[in-house]
Amino acid sequence: MSESERHRPVMVREALEFLKVQPDGIYIDATVGAGGHAAEILKVLQRGGGTLLGIDRDPNALRIAQERLAVFGERVKLVEGNFAEIDALHARSLLPPAAGALADLGLSSMQLEDDERGFSFSRPGPLDMRMGGGKLTAEEIVNHLPERELADLIFKFGEERHSRRVARAIVKARPFRLTTELAQVVTRAIPSRAGLHQIHPATRTFMALRLAVNQELESLERFLERVLVVLEPGARVVVISFHSLEDRIVKESFRRWQRVGQARILTKHVVRPTAEETEGNPRSRSAKLRAAEKV
């Protein structure tokens, strides 16, 4: 099985329905990853001459997407960059205003399963967690941040209510080099109550570190501030998020757009994956989709 085949895109049918993909349109996949959503959009575009601009900050993901989407030829343009800079990246592509933009904020299977990236706490790997460029790593945060700042970071980005205990344990046990070393310390720091843990005890701490390393929430906010600029009237924005902090930012941005007359919200309530999808792809269970249309 190829790397692109291992990654299963989430809520593909729902994303395409809300994007309302037209065969002759210009579309942007702002987090193209392994190209799963992009491939389905391009299947529609190849019927009418449309073009897709795919953006990703991860050069490894772009390499895989390039191979997967090569069959679509010149209908797809791939660029390396942070979707926070969508206005500049779109301008550089020389494409006209787009009819829709999609952002899937999830971490891909290929990123999780690459031990060298350091995203997973289940297998030993370096405490890196960088999605693309940048100097800051998770190792630097856990080994050098003062205890109080570390606790605040884990609480803010991970919504971990035991953040003080976790930070204290990390500071006491550092330095760390491997993901599994950190996961063991975090797990021991969180009170054990049999049957109450629906997720691994280290999940929230690892998520907080990843968000901080990659400035993911800040990038999402900048994306939402700029995306309407690159869209034509009537164009649609679809965002798939995977935890409450992301979803809150999307929801509040869409409400602000609607309040000032920039867009109308298409999803009165958040859209979730079907039971059939979550059964076949457990990683989809936390996905939330919201959509809006530019006025």
C-alpha positions as CSV (number, residue, x, y, z in Angstrom):
1,M,0.0,0.0,0.0
2,S,1.4,3.4,-1.0
3,E,1.7,6.3,1.5
4,S,-1.1,8.2,-0.1
5,E,-3.4,5.1,0.1
6,R,-2.7,4.7,3.8
7,H,-4.2,8.1,4.6
8,R,-8.0,8.1,4.4
9,P,-9.4,11.6,4.0
10,V,-12.3,12.5,6.3
11,M,-15.8,13.5,5.3
12,V,-15.1,13.6,1.6
13,R,-18.7,13.4,0.5
14,E,-19.8,16.1,2.9
15,A,-16.9,18.4,1.9
16,L,-17.7,18.1,-1.8
17,E,-21.4,18.7,-1.2
18,F,-20.8,21.9,0.7
19,L,-18.1,23.1,-1.7
20,K,-20.6,22.6,-4.5
21,V,-17.8,21.8,-6.9
22,Q,-18.4,23.0,-10.5
23,P,-16.4,21.3,-13.3
24,D,-15.1,24.6,-14.7
25,G,-14.2,26.2,-11.3
26,I,-11.0,27.2,-9.5
27,Y,-10.7,25.5,-6.1
28,I,-8.1,25.7,-3.3
29,D,-7.2,22.8,-1.0
30,A,-5.4,24.8,1.6
31,T,-4.1,21.8,3.5
32,V,-3.7,19.3,0.6
33,G,-1.7,16.7,2.6
34,A,-1.6,13.4,0.7
35,G,-4.1,14.7,-1.8
36,G,-7.2,12.6,-0.7
37,H,-9.7,15.5,-0.9
38,A,-7.9,17.0,-3.8
39,A,-8.2,13.9,-5.9
40,E,-12.0,13.8,-5.5
41,I,-12.3,17.5,-6.4
42,L,-10.1,17.0,-9.4
43,K,-12.3,14.1,-10.7
44,V,-15.1,16.7,-11.0
45,L,-12.8,19.4,-12.4
46,Q,-11.4,17.2,-15.2
47,R,-14.9,17.1,-16.7
48,G,-14.9,20.8,-17.4
49,G,-11.5,22.3,-17.4
50,G,-11.3,23.5,-13.8
51,T,-8.1,23.9,-11.8
52,L,-7.1,23.1,-8.2
53,L,-4.5,24.9,-6.2
54,G,-3.1,22.7,-3.4
55,I,-1.2,24.2,-0.5
56,D,0.8,22.4,2.3
57,R,3.6,23.4,4.7
58,D,4.9,19.9,4.8
59,P,7.3,19.1,1.9
60,N,6.9,15.3,2.5
61,A,3.1,15.6,2.1
62,L,3.5,17.6,-1.0
63,R,5.8,15.0,-2.5
64,I,3.2,12.3,-1.9
65,A,0.4,14.6,-3.3
66,Q,2.5,15.3,-6.4
67,E,2.7,11.5,-7.1
68,R,-1.0,10.9,-6.3
69,L,-2.3,13.8,-8.4
70,A,0.1,13.6,-11.4
71,V,-2.6,11.9,-13.4
72,F,-4.5,15.2,-13.5
73,G,-1.7,17.0,-15.2
74,E,-1.9,20.8,-15.5
75,R,-5.3,20.9,-13.7
76,V,-3.5,20.9,-10.4
77,K,-0.9,23.3,-9.0
78,L,0.9,22.4,-5.8
79,V,2.8,25.0,-3.7
80,E,4.7,24.7,-0.4
81,G,3.5,27.2,2.2
82,N,1.4,27.9,5.2
83,F,-2.3,28.3,4.6
84,A,-2.1,31.4,6.8
85,E,-0.5,33.1,3.7
86,I,-3.3,32.0,1.4
87,D,-3.6,35.5,-0.2
88,A,0.0,35.7,-1.1
89,L,0.2,32.0,-2.3
90,H,-2.9,32.5,-4.4
91,A,-1.6,35.7,-6.0
92,R,1.7,33.9,-6.8
93,S,-0.3,31.1,-8.6
94,L,-1.7,33.7,-11.1
95,L,-5.1,32.0,-10.9
96,P,-8.4,34.0,-10.9
97,P,-10.5,34.2,-7.8
98,A,-11.6,30.8,-6.5
99,A,-15.0,29.2,-6.4
100,G,-14.2,27.4,-3.1
101,A,-11.6,26.7,-0.5
102,L,-11.2,23.6,1.7
103,A,-9.1,23.3,4.9
104,D,-8.7,19.9,6.6
105,L,-7.0,20.7,9.9
106,G,-6.3,17.1,10.9
107,L,-2.9,15.4,11.3
108,S,-2.6,12.8,8.6
109,S,-1.9,9.1,9.2
110,M,1.4,9.3,7.3
111,Q,2.5,12.1,9.7
112,L,1.4,10.1,12.8
113,E,3.1,6.9,11.6
114,D,6.4,8.4,10.8
115,D,8.4,7.9,14.0
116,E,11.0,10.5,13.0
117,R,8.4,13.3,13.0
118,G,7.7,12.7,16.8
119,F,3.9,13.2,16.6
120,S,3.0,9.8,18.2
121,F,3.4,8.8,21.8
122,S,3.0,5.1,21.1
123,R,6.4,4.6,19.4
124,P,9.8,6.1,20.2
125,G,10.9,9.0,18.1
126,P,12.6,12.4,18.5
127,L,10.5,15.1,20.1
128,D,10.2,17.2,16.9
129,M,6.6,17.7,15.9
130,R,7.3,20.2,13.2
131,M,5.0,20.1,10.2
132,G,7.2,22.1,8.0
133,G,10.0,24.7,8.4
134,G,10.8,26.5,11.7
135,K,13.4,26.1,14.4
136,L,11.2,25.4,17.5
137,T,10.7,21.8,18.4
138,A,8.7,20.0,21.1
139,E,12.0,19.0,22.7
140,E,13.0,22.6,23.2
141,I,9.7,23.4,24.8
142,V,9.6,20.5,27.3
143,N,13.3,20.9,28.2
144,H,13.6,24.6,28.5
145,L,10.2,26.3,29.2
146,P,9.7,27.4,32.8
147,E,7.3,25.2,34.7
148,R,4.5,27.8,35.0
149,E,4.7,28.7,31.3
150,L,4.7,25.0,30.4
151,A,1.6,24.4,32.5
152,D,-0.2,27.3,31.0
153,L,0.7,26.0,27.5
154,I,-0.6,22.5,28.2
155,F,-3.8,23.9,29.7
156,K,-4.5,26.5,26.9
157,F,-3.7,24.3,23.9
158,G,-4.4,20.9,25.3
159,E,-7.3,21.7,27.6
160,E,-5.6,19.4,30.1
161,R,-7.1,20.0,33.6
162,H,-4.1,18.3,35.2
163,S,-1.7,20.7,33.5
164,R,0.0,21.8,36.7
165,R,0.8,18.2,37.8
166,V,2.0,17.3,34.3
167,A,4.3,20.4,34.0
168,R,5.7,19.7,37.5
169,A,6.4,16.1,36.5
170,I,8.0,17.1,33.2
171,V,10.3,19.6,34.8
172,K,11.4,17.1,37.5
173,A,12.2,14.4,34.9
174,R,13.8,16.4,32.1
175,P,15.8,16.4,29.9
176,F,13.7,14.4,27.4
177,R,14.8,13.1,24.0
178,L,12.2,10.6,23.0
179,T,8.4,10.8,22.6
180,T,7.8,7.6,24.7
181,E,9.9,8.9,27.6
182,L,7.7,12.0,27.7
183,A,4.5,10.0,27.4
184,Q,5.4,7.8,30.3
185,V,6.0,10.7,32.6
186,V,2.8,12.5,31.6
187,T,0.8,9.2,32.0
188,R,2.2,8.8,35.6
189,A,1.4,12.4,36.4
190,I,-2.3,12.1,35.6
191,P,-4.5,10.5,38.3
192,S,-5.5,7.0,37.3
193,R,-9.2,6.3,37.5
194,A,-10.1,3.0,35.9
195,G,-12.5,3.2,33.1
196,L,-12.6,7.0,32.9
197,H,-9.9,7.5,30.3
198,Q,-11.5,7.5,26.9
199,I,-8.2,8.7,25.3
200,H,-4.6,8.0,26.2
201,P,-3.5,10.2,29.1
202,A,-0.7,11.8,27.1
203,T,-3.0,12.8,24.2
204,R,-3.8,16.3,25.4
205,T,-0.2,17.2,26.3
206,F,1.1,16.0,22.9
207,M,-1.6,18.0,21.1
208,A,-0.7,21.1,23.1
209,L,2.9,20.7,22.1
210,R,2.1,20.2,18.5
211,L,-0.2,23.2,18.3
212,A,2.5,25.4,20.0
213,V,5.4,24.1,17.8
214,N,3.5,24.8,14.6
215,Q,1.5,27.8,15.8
216,E,-1.6,26.1,14.3
217,L,-4.3,28.2,16.0
218,E,-2.6,31.4,15.0
219,S,-2.3,30.1,11.4
220,L,-6.0,29.1,11.3
221,E,-7.0,32.6,12.5
222,R,-4.8,34.3,9.8
223,F,-6.3,31.9,7.2
224,L,-9.8,32.9,8.1
225,E,-8.9,36.6,8.1
226,R,-7.6,36.3,4.5
227,V,-9.4,33.5,2.7
228,L,-12.4,35.6,1.6
229,V,-10.1,37.9,-0.3
230,V,-9.1,35.1,-2.8
231,L,-12.7,34.0,-3.4
232,E,-15.3,35.1,-5.9
233,P,-18.8,36.1,-4.8
234,G,-20.8,32.9,-4.1
235,A,-17.7,30.9,-3.4
236,R,-17.7,28.5,-0.4
237,V,-15.4,27.9,2.5
238,V,-15.3,24.5,4.1
239,V,-13.3,23.8,7.2
240,I,-12.9,20.4,8.9
241,S,-11.5,20.7,12.5
242,F,-10.6,18.0,15.0
243,H,-10.9,19.6,18.5
244,S,-12.8,22.3,20.3
245,L,-10.2,25.1,20.1
246,E,-10.1,24.9,16.3
247,D,-13.9,24.6,15.9
248,R,-14.4,27.6,18.2
249,I,-12.2,29.8,16.0
250,V,-14.0,28.6,12.9
251,K,-17.5,29.1,14.4
252,E,-16.7,32.6,15.7
253,S,-15.1,33.7,12.4
254,F,-18.1,32.5,10.4
255,R,-20.5,34.3,12.8
256,R,-18.5,37.5,12.4
257,W,-18.6,37.2,8.6
258,Q,-22.3,36.8,8.7
259,R,-22.8,39.6,11.1
260,V,-21.0,42.1,8.9
261,G,-22.5,40.8,5.7
262,Q,-19.4,39.1,4.2
263,A,-20.8,35.6,4.1
264,R,-23.7,33.4,5.2
265,I,-23.4,30.3,7.2
266,L,-24.4,27.1,5.5
267,T,-24.1,24.8,8.5
268,K,-26.6,25.8,11.1
269,H,-25.2,23.0,13.3
270,V,-21.7,21.4,13.1
271,V,-21.7,18.4,10.7
272,R,-20.1,15.2,12.0
273,P,-19.0,12.0,10.2
274,T,-21.6,9.2,9.8
275,A,-21.5,6.2,12.0
276,E,-20.4,4.2,9.0
277,E,-17.4,6.4,8.5
278,T,-16.3,6.4,12.1
279,E,-16.6,2.6,12.2
280,G,-14.4,2.2,9.2
281,N,-12.0,5.1,10.1
282,P,-11.9,5.6,13.9
283,R,-9.6,8.7,13.4
284,S,-12.6,10.5,11.9
285,R,-14.7,10.4,15.0
286,S,-13.6,13.8,16.3
287,A,-14.0,15.6,13.0
288,K,-16.3,18.6,12.7
289,L,-17.3,20.3,9.5
290,R,-18.5,23.9,9.0
291,A,-19.2,25.7,5.8
292,A,-20.0,29.3,4.7
293,E,-20.7,31.1,1.4
294,K,-19.2,34.4,0.5
295,V,-21.9,37.1,-0.2
